[in-house]
Amino acid sequence: MNEDLQDLAERFSQIADQYDEKHTSETKPIYNACASLVIEQADPHPDDVVLDLGTGTGLIALALAENAGHVVGRDISDGMIAQAQSKATDNGLENVEFGYGEFCDPHFDGDVDIVVSNFALHHLPDEKKREAIGAIGTLGPRRFVLGDAMFFGSADPEEPLFDHGINVATVGMLVDVLTDEGFTITAAERVHDQVGVLIAEHRDEKPSADH
Ligand SMILES: C[S@@+](CC[C@H](N)C(=O)[O-])C[C@H]1O[C@@H](n2cnc3c(N)ncnc32)[C@H](O)[C@@H]1O
């Protein structure tokens, strides 16, 4: 892990035990609307393997574990991973695993049917977002659901929702990169002018008997 990533991971580890409390629907309605859409649009089959990148405390991964075959949550922050793991254990969920992994190197060798990510890709600068989406494409999922900060209008809004240091991309840039990396966008759901969910289907989906 490079130094910047290590610093970011450390910052998340320091707030890991307060993260869920600070992200309730009352305090963060936009974040929660986005998370709900990601969960709904992922829509896994009972035998699907789902990879959640930047899983944090596992909000998306744990919700999807109720319907998916197996869920793999990956994150760079030990503290966030520990919170996610402890919730999985408390809820007796045995089809979900959490561990270290980066967008560009998820540390998972198995087949993946669906990749999801919520409010995490914005931590990467645009060139790295392209690399990350390329790496996701090579995993060959049939679907990638990306919820995140993204500009639907001007790339330089008068009232930015997010602090400096967050690398918000435009929807156009994300759509172009996803298309270049083998995905077709089937929907772009706007949660707010600066937040949305992109649903992308892979053009070279691996053949499967029952999907
Ligand atoms: C705002 S949190 C979102 C967590 C979770 N997806 C959610 O919706 O609650 C962002 C997460 O992305 C992780 N993250 C940041 N950069 C990452 C990278 N390059 N690879 C994997 N995870 C990363 C952070 O450690 C943090 O847990």
The ligand as an SDF file (V2000), in Angstrom:
LIG
                    3D

 27 29  0  0  0  0  0  0  0  0999 V2000
  -17.1610    6.4670    2.8440 C   0  0  0  0  0  0  0  0  0  0  0  0
  -16.6370    4.8080    3.1420 S   0  0  0  0  0  0  0  0  0  0  0  0
  -17.9560    3.8780    2.3990 C   0  0  0  0  0  0  0  0  0  0  0  0
  -18.0670    2.5020    2.9960 C   0  0  0  0  0  0  0  0  0  0  0  0
  -19.2410    1.6580    2.5130 C   0  0  0  0  0  0  0  0  0  0  0  0
  -19.1390    1.3150    1.1180 N   0  0  0  0  0  0  0  0  0  0  0  0
  -20.5600    2.3190    2.7890 C   0  0  0  0  0  0  0  0  0  0  0  0
  -21.3530    2.5450    1.8650 O   0  0  0  0  0  0  0  0  0  0  0  0
  -20.8440    2.6030    3.9690 O   0  0  0  0  0  0  0  0  0  0  0  0
  -15.3000    4.5970    1.9820 C   0  0  0  0  0  0  0  0  0  0  0  0
  -14.5020    3.3020    2.1680 C   0  0  0  0  0  0  0  0  0  0  0  0
  -13.6430    3.1370    1.0440 O   0  0  0  0  0  0  0  0  0  0  0  0
  -12.4300    2.5750    1.4900 C   0  0  0  0  0  0  0  0  0  0  0  0
  -11.4100    2.8350    0.4680 N   0  0  0  0  0  0  0  0  0  0  0  0
  -10.8330    4.0200    0.1360 C   0  0  0  0  0  0  0  0  0  0  0  0
   -9.9470    3.8560   -0.8630 N   0  0  0  0  0  0  0  0  0  0  0  0
   -9.9610    2.5350   -1.1780 C   0  0  0  0  0  0  0  0  0  0  0  0
   -9.2540    1.7340   -2.1230 C   0  0  0  0  0  0  0  0  0  0  0  0
   -8.3560    2.2650   -2.9600 N   0  0  0  0  0  0  0  0  0  0  0  0
   -9.5180    0.4120   -2.1820 N   0  0  0  0  0  0  0  0  0  0  0  0
  -10.4360   -0.1510   -1.3460 C   0  0  0  0  0  0  0  0  0  0  0  0
  -11.1330    0.5610   -0.4140 N   0  0  0  0  0  0  0  0  0  0  0  0
  -10.8940    1.8810   -0.3380 C   0  0  0  0  0  0  0  0  0  0  0  0
  -12.1980    3.2620    2.8270 C   0  0  0  0  0  0  0  0  0  0  0  0
  -11.2940    2.5830    3.6530 O   0  0  0  0  0  0  0  0  0  0  0  0
  -13.6150    3.3080    3.4090 C   0  0  0  0  0  0  0  0  0  0  0  0
  -13.8930    2.1900    4.2060 O   0  0  0  0  0  0  0  0  0  0  0  0
  1  2  1  0
  2  3  1  0
  2 10  1  0
  3  4  1  0
  4  5  1  0
  5  6  1  0
  5  7  1  0
  7  8  2  0
  7  9  1  0
 10 11  1  0
 11 12  1  0
 11 26  1  0
 12 13  1  0
 13 14  1  0
 13 24  1  0
 14 15  1  0
 14 23  1  0
 15 16  2  0
 16 17  1  0
 17 18  1  0
 17 23  2  0
 18 19  1  0
 18 20  2  0
 20 21  1  0
 21 22  2  0
 22 23  1  0
 24 25  1  0
 24 26  1  0
 26 27  1  0
M  CHG  2   2   1   9  -1
M  END
$$$$
